[in-house]
Amino acid sequence: MWLLKAALFFTLFAFALNNQNVVAVHFFFGQQWQAPLVLVVLAAFVAGMALGVMFMVPRWWRSRQAARKSGTASPAATSPTASDSAGPPHGI
């Protein structure tokens, strides 16, 4: 597993090293942002994740409230099981 994580890290690191050219992102009204390509890609990824979380949180919140009103307990609200005491799952 560590070998896979190291390979992923070095692949992303090589991507960042190969994309250091400065690019310009043009906004409205003649505004522009100049930054290395890898930062532009990272900013787009973070913005996409933030939008996804922003749109999913209200739906998640409503489903939690509906579950509380209906009397069904979520798995997190139940007593800990043997799988919970083993710790968090391992992964990337």
TAJO-V825773 format. One record per residue. RES is the residue in three letters. OMEGA is omega in whole degrees, -180 to 180 (* if undefined). Layout:
<<RES OMEGA> <RES OMEGA>>
//
This chain:
<<MET 179> <TRP 179> <LEU 177> <LEU 179> <LYS 178> <ALA 179> <ALA 178> <LEU 179> <PHE -178> <PHE 175> <THR 178> <LEU 178> <PHE 178> <ALA 176> <PHE -180> <ALA 180> <LEU -178> <ASN -178> <ASN -180> <GLN 180> <ASN 180> <VAL 177> <VAL 179> <ALA 174> <VAL -176> <HIS 177> <PHE 178> <PHE 175> <PHE 175> <GLY 179> <GLN 177> <GLN 179> <TRP 178> <GLN -178> <ALA 174> <PRO -177> <LEU -178> <VAL 177> <LEU 177> <VAL 178> <VAL 178> <LEU 179> <ALA 178> <ALA 178> <PHE -180> <VAL 179> <ALA 178> <GLY 178> <MET -180> <ALA 178> <LEU 178> <GLY 178> <VAL -178> <MET -180> <PHE -179> <MET -177> <VAL 179> <PRO 179> <ARG 178> <TRP -179> <TRP 179> <ARG -180> <SER 176> <ARG 179> <GLN 179> <ALA 179> <ALA 178> <ARG -179> <LYS -178> <SER 176> <GLY 177> <THR -179> <ALA 175> <SER 180> <PRO -180> <ALA -178> <ALA 180> <THR -180> <SER -178> <PRO 178> <THR -180> <ALA -179> <SER 178> <ASP -177> <SER 180> <ALA 180> <GLY -178> <PRO 179> <PRO -180> <HIS 179> <GLY -178> <ILE *>>
//
